[in-house]
Amino acid sequence: MVAKRRVLLIVSGGIAAYKCLDLVRRLGERGFAVRTVMTKAAERFVTPLSFGALTNERVFTDLFDLDEEREIGHIRLARDTDLIVVAPATADIIAKMAGGHANDLATAVLLATDKPVLVAPAMNPRMWANPATQRNVRQLRADGIHFVGPASGEMAERGEAGTGRLVEVPELIEAIERLAMPESAAQSGALAGRHVLITAGPTHEPIDPVRYIANRSSGKQGYEIAAAAAQLGARVTLVSGPVTLTPPPGVETIRVVTAAEMLEAVSKALPADIGVFAAAVADWRLAQPKPEKIKKSAGGAAPTFKLAENPDILRTVATRQTDRPTLIVGFAAETEDVLAHAKKKLKSKGADWIVANDVSPETGIMGGDHNTVHLVTAAGVENWPNMSKCDVAARLVERIAQHLDQLRPKRTAAE
Ligand code: C5P
């Protein structure tokens, strides 16, 4: 029997709270077991009775209510679920989450959980655009919190428009469907028993002890792929260049600095069933980095450096005689002729698939949270719509799982 997926919905105080009544009804129809926690402010917009009636469960509101704590304490609320959804999420609850507050039931649960958390913000556009809110959102993303929305459009306040609306219920459900993976399903998931090796982030190539050559890669796409593969039950090794992201839960993360270190870590991590090479590896390093900090010369002459080519990690792995992963996915970050370069790379690197994207500064892809990619394979090119890097990752790992399934038919129960 398939385990019922469990969602803990945390409703904070916003006019959009009423939309979550429809959300819980539809989640129920899809076979989710939903429990609700409401903040005091949320109760001003919708009554606990409404959520209670729709979920068939008591609604939890008070950290200090002895009856509630006896029935099911905040730690159990935080753990006995597959996903926590904060919808609508006000600027205030986002700020509390970013600061690690725990002065009411909702924030205590969020601080105590070890489960994935999805936040659906809803607030006035100016509150959303405020640097404090944006700072908090960045912090939460770096902590591994997932976001859906906010959407743009008319606000509840008459005459106000902009970004800050709660996303529509179908979009919320789609994000929940993707993230609410029961533990049992993850363990027997589509990539269970597979080892996925992923590179991510930039590399730093030293010039001297204080300076280095680098690039603008944030590592977000590679980290999202690692998280998505782990969610499908894979054993994941993530070899990461210097980034400020928190490693996804359950992923073995090896931190490196230079391309040479990345290659060494990748070689050690083999064998793997799947290799995903999302790192923006520096193509060149200094042939001889200086052991001491380079000083400006009195005459004003700028120093010159001899560069040496870095090892191509993807090509090295793809052309190995032994231990070549069954499926090798490379990335092609280009600023012009994206598809032509990607097709060339598919051949020259020996990859099976190339995920190509345009990283011209105006796309905002490098360092941003969204990506528009093309999947280039021997069979042709698929153009994917603009999606969050999280959604690109989910779709990519699903495609990987399907592909491996086709190569190796699933074992029958008798085997
Ligand atoms: O040649 P280019 O850097 O555009 O190729 C991009 C692809 O090759 C990416 O998948 C990247 O991770 C991989 N690569 C690598 N080692 C390098 C350079 C690129 O693995 N030295």
Residues whose N, C-alpha, C, O or C-beta is under 5 A from the ligand:
A	BS01	C5P	F277 A278 A279 A280 V281 A282 N310 P311 D312 I313 L314 G330 F331 A332
